[in-house]
Amino acid sequence: MSKYNLIDLSIHNETWLEHAIERARERNIIIPTFQQQRHPELIPDKIKEKLKNVGLWDLNPLNLFRITWKNEPVPFGGGFNGVNYMEYPSELTGVEARIITLIGKWFPTGAHKVGAAFGCLVPRLTTGQFDPTYHKAVWPSTGNYCRGGAYDSNLLGCESVAILPEGMSRERFEWLESVAGEIIATPGTESNVKEIFDKCNELRASGEPLVIFNQFDEFGNYLWHYEITGPAMVEVLEQEMGPRDQYRGLVLTTGSAGTIASGDYMKEQFPTSKIAASEALQCPTLLENGFGSHRIEGIGDKHVPWIHNVRNTDMVMAIDDEGPMSLIRLFNEPEGKEYLVEKGVPADFVEKLDLLGISSVANMISAIKFAKYYELGPNDVILTVATDSMEMYQSRLRELREERGEFTREDAIAAWAEWLEGIDVDHMLETRHYDRKRIHNLKYYTWVEQQGKTFEEIQAQWYDYEDYWGSIHGHVEELDALIEEFNRRTGLLEKL
């Protein structure tokens, strides 16, 4: 038994829990279990039948059951199938290694962060630590997480406050206006995470009844990806790998460090695999203790997230943010798509490239660098994630046209040469023990000095490594029992 209790299910407030149950009863809210999110075949047939009349992004409580990697990839009325993923053709990547990406577009909101928000909210809701009739749910984020939190809050009948930097894409704000109870735009862009934390502390000091679900230190974020994204990745490998193939590693821009928790799960299944964390060269915090600002929306930086298991990270790298910005034009503008086909990229695949948002392209570039660094071949498999699609970034394409003019064939040739053929193994570091410790120690300045974490806990993350991080695993059975009891008390399952 671990001495750590990072996801505390022992605290119960029966009064608040009864309020949550009554709210769920009033709004016909049934909560899916983690097992149902991992295995949608366990979802009751009557719910699947009702979902045939529900759009993927609809503000309908039934869409809680679509918080899974296995939604049928259609915008309305879909059922469930296998994990949504695709493999990048070598004609695009320029490497022989097989790079496979999970697709986040087919989650409600169009991004998998809706799952991370679920992992943070539901443990508190089902224990009575959060009362949706009394508390506001505060979702600090650099983009998709606060959208996911606002969405989950809306479905669960909770008041929400979305906090994100004012420089994020216009689409995010327009979408939040119809979903979130309140929107707070903080100064800066994706690099300005401290300003988000400052706003959270200001709200906390106000005395308002609220619960702050900070993705950067909420272990429910880590838990959801470890328990849901990790097994989804294993299923993809089971489907794709031949007898001679080897899984080599997971490569991700770190962001809140939630998704990269799936790498911890993968390492347990594939002990020789690696975890590579990527960031923007314009803000190389992990690589060089650096700072700055960049344009890879949603990945956050200038700090090391509290929930990043740095001691399990094998490589850090940085990529120039001009790469993703140029490639979203190559992948989405007519001249760019024509040139890709001319270069041998299959036409049917080119039509799928709008599944990649800006950070998704950054993940692809990072995976190519990983393949080149380790000189991987055709039997080597790398995994990454496409967090969201271009649905939230059409305004960025318009801005680039206004700034640089129409995207021409010459622009396409240049983007291909510099940002695909030109991908190199610069700005990469295989982390030795003391490299990892140096990165871990950066947590002190944000989390202990500024955000109230204890010296003892940051030491435990490093020196009591296995017990500390292992204590987050294995909560699913207990959580699912709480969810099932919550649903039993609402009585809604019996009425289906």
C-alpha positions in Angstrom: 0.0 0.0 0.0 1.5 3.3 -1.1 1.7 6.1 1.6 0.8 8.6 -1.1 -2.8 9.6 -1.9 -2.5 11.7 -5.0 -6.1 10.9 -6.1 -7.9 11.0 -2.8 -11.1 9.0 -2.9 -11.4 8.7 0.8 -12.8 12.2 1.4 -16.6 12.0 1.2 -19.2 14.8 1.7 -22.6 13.1 1.7 -24.5 16.4 1.5 -22.7 17.6 -1.6 -22.9 14.1 -3.1 -26.6 14.1 -2.7 -26.8 17.4 -4.4 -24.7 16.1 -7.3 -27.0 13.0 -7.5 -30.1 15.2 -7.6 -28.6 17.4 -10.3 -27.8 14.3 -12.4 -31.3 13.0 -11.9 -32.8 16.3 -13.0 -30.6 16.5 -16.2 -30.6 12.8 -17.1 -26.9 12.5 -16.5 -25.4 9.0 -16.5 -21.7 8.8 -16.0 -19.6 6.3 -17.9 -17.1 4.1 -16.1 -13.4 4.1 -17.0 -13.9 0.5 -18.2 -16.6 1.7 -20.6 -14.3 4.4 -21.9 -11.6 1.8 -22.5 -14.1 -0.8 -23.8 -17.2 0.9 -25.4 -18.7 -2.6 -26.1 -19.6 -2.5 -22.4 -21.9 0.5 -22.8 -25.6 -0.4 -22.5 -27.2 -1.0 -25.9 -30.0 1.4 -25.0 -27.5 4.2 -24.7 -25.8 3.2 -28.0 -29.3 3.4 -29.6 -30.0 6.8 -28.3 -26.6 8.1 -29.5 -27.7 7.4 -33.1 -29.6 10.7 -32.8 -26.9 12.7 -31.2 -24.1 14.8 -32.9 -20.5 14.3 -31.7 -20.2 17.8 -30.4 -23.8 18.2 -29.1 -24.3 19.4 -25.6 -26.1 16.2 -24.7 -25.2 14.2 -21.5 -25.1 11.0 -23.6 -21.9 12.3 -25.2 -20.1 11.5 -21.9 -20.1 8.0 -23.3 -18.2 9.3 -26.3 -15.2 10.2 -24.2 -13.2 7.4 -25.8 -10.6 6.8 -28.5 -13.0 4.4 -30.2 -15.8 6.6 -31.6 -16.9 5.9 -35.1 -15.3 8.8 -37.1 -18.5 10.6 -38.2 -19.9 13.9 -36.9 -23.4 12.6 -36.2 -25.0 9.4 -34.9 -21.9 7.3 -34.8 -21.4 4.1 -32.8 -18.1 2.7 -31.7 -15.2 0.9 -33.4 -11.5 0.4 -32.9 -9.1 3.1 -31.9 -8.9 6.0 -34.4 -5.4 6.3 -35.7 -3.4 6.6 -39.0 0.1 5.8 -40.1 2.2 8.5 -41.8 3.5 7.2 -45.2 7.2 7.2 -45.6 6.8 9.4 -48.7 5.8 12.1 -46.3 8.1 11.5 -43.4 11.2 10.6 -45.4 12.1 7.9 -42.9 11.6 4.1 -43.1 10.4 3.8 -39.5 6.6 3.4 -39.1 5.1 6.5 -37.3 1.6 6.0 -36.1 -0.6 8.7 -34.6 -3.8 8.4 -32.6 -6.5 10.8 -33.8 -8.1 13.2 -31.3 -10.6 14.8 -33.7 -13.3 12.2 -33.1 -13.7 13.1 -29.4 -16.5 15.5 -28.4 -15.0 19.0 -28.8 -12.6 17.6 -31.4 -9.8 17.1 -28.9 -8.8 14.3 -26.5 -8.4 16.8 -23.6 -12.1 16.3 -22.9 -11.0 12.9 -21.4 -8.3 14.5 -19.2 -11.0 16.9 -17.9 -13.3 14.0 -17.1 -10.4 12.3 -15.2 -10.1 15.4 -13.0 -13.8 16.1 -12.4 -15.5 12.8 -11.9 -13.5 11.5 -8.9 -14.5 14.7 -7.0 -18.1 14.6 -8.3 -18.7 11.0 -7.2 -17.2 11.4 -3.7 -19.0 14.6 -2.9 -15.8 16.7 -3.0 -17.5 18.9 -5.7 -21.1 20.1 -5.6 -22.4 21.2 -9.0 -25.2 23.1 -7.3 -22.7 25.1 -5.2 -19.2 25.1 -6.7 -17.9 26.5 -10.0 -15.5 24.4 -11.9 -12.4 26.4 -12.9 -10.5 25.1 -15.9 -7.1 26.9 -16.4 -5.5 26.0 -19.8 -3.7 27.1 -22.9 -6.5 25.8 -25.1 -8.2 22.4 -25.4 -8.3 21.4 -21.8 -10.4 24.3 -20.7 -12.7 23.6 -23.7 -12.9 20.0 -22.5 -13.6 21.1 -19.0 -16.3 23.5 -20.0 -17.9 20.8 -22.1 -17.8 18.2 -19.4 -19.1 20.7 -16.9 -22.0 21.6 -19.2 -22.9 18.0 -19.7 -22.7 17.3 -16.0 -24.7 20.4 -15.0 -21.9 22.4 -13.4 -21.1 26.1 -13.7 -17.7 26.5 -15.3 -15.0 29.2 -15.6 -12.6 28.8 -18.6 -9.2 30.5 -18.3 -6.9 30.7 -21.3 -4.4 33.2 -22.8 -5.9 36.0 -24.8 -3.6 35.1 -27.8 -5.1 31.7 -28.4 -7.0 31.1 -31.7 -10.3 33.0 -32.2 -12.2 29.7 -32.7 -11.5 28.6 -29.1 -13.1 31.8 -27.7 -16.1 31.7 -30.1 -16.7 28.0 -29.1 -16.4 28.7 -25.4 -18.9 31.6 -25.6 -21.7 29.1 -26.1 -20.5 26.5 -23.6 -18.6 28.0 -20.7 -20.3 29.9 -17.9 -17.5 32.5 -17.8 -14.4 33.1 -19.9 -11.2 34.8 -18.5 -8.5 35.8 -21.0 -5.1 36.2 -19.4 -2.2 38.1 -20.9 0.0 36.5 -23.5 -0.1 33.3 -25.5 0.7 29.6 -24.9 4.0 30.4 -23.1 2.3 32.5 -20.5 1.3 29.8 -18.0 2.3 31.7 -14.9 -0.3 34.4 -15.7 -3.0 31.6 -15.7 -1.8 30.4 -12.3 -1.9 33.9 -11.0 -5.5 34.3 -12.1 -6.3 31.0 -10.4 -4.7 32.2 -7.1 -6.7 35.5 -7.4 -9.9 33.5 -7.8 -9.0 31.3 -4.9 -8.4 34.3 -2.7 -11.8 35.8 -3.6 -13.6 33.4 -1.3 -16.0 32.3 -4.1 -17.1 28.6 -3.9 -15.0 27.1 -6.6 -12.8 24.2 -7.3 -9.8 24.7 -9.6 -8.9 21.8 -11.8 -5.4 22.7 -12.8 -4.3 20.3 -15.6 -0.7 20.9 -14.8 -1.0 19.5 -11.2 -4.2 17.4 -11.3 -3.3 13.7 -11.2 -6.7 12.9 -12.7 -5.2 14.2 -15.9 -2.3 11.7 -15.6 -4.6 8.9 -14.5 -7.0 9.2 -17.5 -4.1 9.0 -20.0 -2.4 6.2 -18.2 -5.6 4.1 -17.9 -7.3 5.0 -21.2 -4.8 6.4 -23.7 -2.1 3.8 -22.8 -4.3 0.8 -23.4 -5.6 2.3 -26.6 -2.0 2.6 -27.8 -1.4 -1.1 -27.0 -4.4 -2.0 -29.1 -3.0 -0.1 -32.0 0.3 -1.9 -31.8 -1.5 -5.3 -31.5 -3.3 -4.5 -34.7 -0.4 -3.1 -36.6 2.8 -4.8 -35.6 4.0 -7.8 -37.4 6.2 -10.6 -35.9 9.5 -8.7 -36.7 8.3 -5.2 -35.7 9.5 -3.5 -32.5 7.8 -0.7 -30.7 10.5 1.9 -30.0 8.8 4.8 -28.2 6.3 7.5 -27.7 7.1 11.0 -28.9 5.0 14.0 -27.7 5.1 17.7 -27.1 4.7 17.8 -23.3 2.0 20.4 -22.7 0.4 19.7 -19.4 2.3 16.3 -19.3 -1.0 14.4 -19.1 -0.8 12.6 -22.5 2.8 11.7 -21.9 1.7 9.7 -18.9 0.5 7.1 -21.4 4.3 6.5 -22.0 4.6 5.3 -18.4 1.9 2.6 -19.2 3.7 1.8 -22.5 7.0 1.3 -20.7 5.5 -1.2 -18.4 4.2 -3.2 -21.4 7.4 -2.6 -23.5 10.3 -2.1 -21.0 12.9 -1.2 -23.7 10.7 1.5 -25.2 11.5 5.2 -24.8 9.6 8.4 -23.9 10.6 11.5 -25.8 9.3 15.0 -24.7 9.3 17.8 -27.2 8.9 21.5 -26.9 9.3 24.7 -29.0 12.9 25.8 -29.8 11.7 29.4 -29.0 11.0 28.3 -25.4 13.4 25.4 -24.6 12.6 24.9 -20.9 13.4 21.2 -20.7 16.3 21.3 -23.0 18.1 24.4 -21.8 16.2 25.8 -18.8 15.1 28.4 -21.4 12.2 30.7 -21.8 10.5 32.7 -24.6 7.2 32.6 -26.6 6.1 30.5 -29.6 3.2 29.6 -31.9 2.6 25.9 -31.2 -0.8 26.4 -29.6 -1.7 24.6 -26.5 1.5 23.0 -25.4 2.3 25.5 -22.6 5.8 25.9 -21.2 8.3 28.1 -19.2 7.7 25.6 -16.4 7.8 21.8 -15.8 4.3 20.4 -15.0 3.9 18.9 -11.5 2.5 15.7 -13.1 5.4 15.2 -15.5 7.2 12.0 -14.4 10.6 13.4 -15.5 12.5 10.5 -14.2 10.9 8.3 -16.8 11.7 10.6 -19.7 14.5 9.3 -22.0 14.9 12.2 -24.4 14.0 15.9 -24.7 14.1 17.8 -27.9 13.0 21.2 -29.4 11.6 22.1 -32.7 11.4 25.4 -34.5 7.8 26.7 -34.3 8.1 27.8 -38.0 8.0 24.1 -38.9 4.4 23.5 -37.8 3.2 26.9 -39.1 4.7 26.3 -42.6 3.4 22.7 -42.7 -0.2 23.5 -41.8 -0.1 25.6 -45.0 1.5 22.8 -47.0 -1.0 20.3 -45.7 -4.2 22.5 -46.1 -3.7 25.0 -48.9 -4.6 23.8 -52.5 -1.1 24.4 -53.9 0.5 22.5 -51.0 -1.8 19.5 -51.3 -1.1 19.3 -55.1 2.6 19.4 -54.4 2.4 16.6 -51.8 0.7 14.4 -54.3 3.4 15.3 -56.9 6.0 14.2 -54.4 4.4 10.8 -54.1 2.3 11.2 -51.0 -0.9 9.1 -51.6 -3.8 11.4 -52.6 -6.2 9.8 -50.2 -3.8 10.4 -47.3 -3.3 14.1 -48.3 -7.1 14.5 -47.8 -6.7 13.4 -44.2 -4.0 15.9 -43.3 -6.6 18.3 -41.9 -6.9 15.9 -39.0 -3.7 17.5 -37.7 -3.8 20.7 -35.7 -0.7 22.7 -35.0 0.6 20.7 -32.1 -0.2 17.5 -34.0 2.2 18.6 -36.7 4.7 19.4 -34.1 4.4 15.8 -32.8 4.9 14.4 -36.3 8.1 16.5 -36.8 9.3 15.3 -33.4 8.6 11.7 -34.2 10.6 12.1 -37.5 13.5 13.5 -35.5 13.3 10.6 -33.1 13.4 8.1 -36.0 16.4 9.9 -37.6 18.3 10.1 -34.3 18.1 6.4 -33.6 18.4 5.5 -37.3 15.3 3.4 -37.1 14.2 1.1 -39.9 11.1 -0.4 -41.5 10.4 -2.7 -38.6 10.6 0.0 -36.0 7.3 1.6 -34.8 6.9 5.0 -33.1 3.7 6.3 -31.6 2.5 9.9 -31.2 -0.9 11.7 -30.9 -2.8 14.2 -33.0 -4.4 16.1 -30.1 -6.8 18.1 -32.3 -7.5 19.0 -36.0 -7.4 22.1 -38.1 -11.0 22.8 -37.1 -9.8 25.2 -34.4 -7.1 26.9 -36.5 -8.7 28.2 -39.7 -8.2 31.7 -38.4 -4.4 30.9 -38.2 -4.5 30.0 -41.9 -6.2 33.2 -42.7 -3.7 35.2 -40.7 -0.8 33.5 -42.5 -2.3 34.4 -45.9 -2.8 38.0 -44.8 0.8 38.2 -43.5 2.6 36.2 -46.2 0.3 36.3 -49.2 -1.3 33.4 -51.0 0.4 30.0 -50.7 2.1 29.3 -54.0 3.8 26.3 -55.6 7.2 27.9 -54.7 6.1 28.2 -51.1 5.2 24.5 -51.2 8.6 23.5 -52.6 10.3 25.6 -49.9 8.2 24.2 -47.0 8.8 20.6 -48.2 12.5 21.2 -48.5 13.1 23.0 -45.2 10.5 21.4 -42.9 10.2 17.8 -44.1 13.4 16.9 -46.0 15.3 19.3 -43.8 14.3 17.7 -40.5 17.6 17.0 -38.6 18.8 15.7 -35.3 19.7 19.1 -33.9 18.4 20.2 -30.5 18.0 16.7 -29.0 19.3 15.4 -25.7 19.3 11.8 -24.5 18.7 12.3 -20.8 21.1 10.7 -18.4 20.2 10.5 -14.7 21.5 14.0 -13.9 19.9 15.5 -17.0 16.5 14.3 -15.7 17.3 15.5 -12.2 18.1 18.9 -13.6 14.8 19.1 -15.4 12.9 17.8 -12.3 14.5 20.4 -10.1 13.0 23.1 -12.3 9.7 22.2 -10.7 10.8 23.7 -7.5 10.6 27.3 -8.7 7.1 27.1 -10.0 5.5 24.6 -7.7 7.2 24.9 -4.3 8.1 28.6 -4.3 5.0 29.9 -6.1 2.2 27.4 -6.0 2.3 25.9 -2.5 3.6 22.4 -3.0 5.8 21.0 -0.3 9.6 20.4 -0.4 8.9 16.9 0.9 6.6 16.0 -2.0 9.0 17.3 -4.7 11.7 15.2 -3.1 9.3 12.2 -3.0 8.7 12.5 -6.7 12.4 11.9 -7.3 13.7 9.8 -4.4 10.6 7.7 -3.7 10.0 7.4 -7.4 8.3 4.0 -7.8 6.0 4.4 -4.8 5.0 8.0 -5.6 4.2 7.5 -9.3 2.9 4.0 -8.8 0.3 5.3 -6.3 -1.6 7.0 -9.2 -2.1 3.6 -10.9 -4.8 1.1 -10.0 -7.6 3.4 -9.0 -9.9 2.4 -11.9 -11.8 -0.4 -10.0 -12.4 1.9 -7.0 -13.4 4.8 -9.3 -15.7 2.7 -11.3 -17.4 1.4 -8.2 -18.0 5.0 -7.1 -19.4 5.8 -10.6 -21.7 2.8 -10.6 -23.0 3.7 -7.1 -23.6 7.2 -8.2 -25.6 6.0 -11.2 -27.5 3.5 -9.1 -28.6 6.3 -6.7 -29.8 8.5 -9.6 -32.0 5.5 -10.8 -31.5 6.6 -14.4 -30.0 3.4 -15.8 -33.0 1.4 -14.7 -35.3 3.8 -16.5 -33.5 3.6 -19.9 
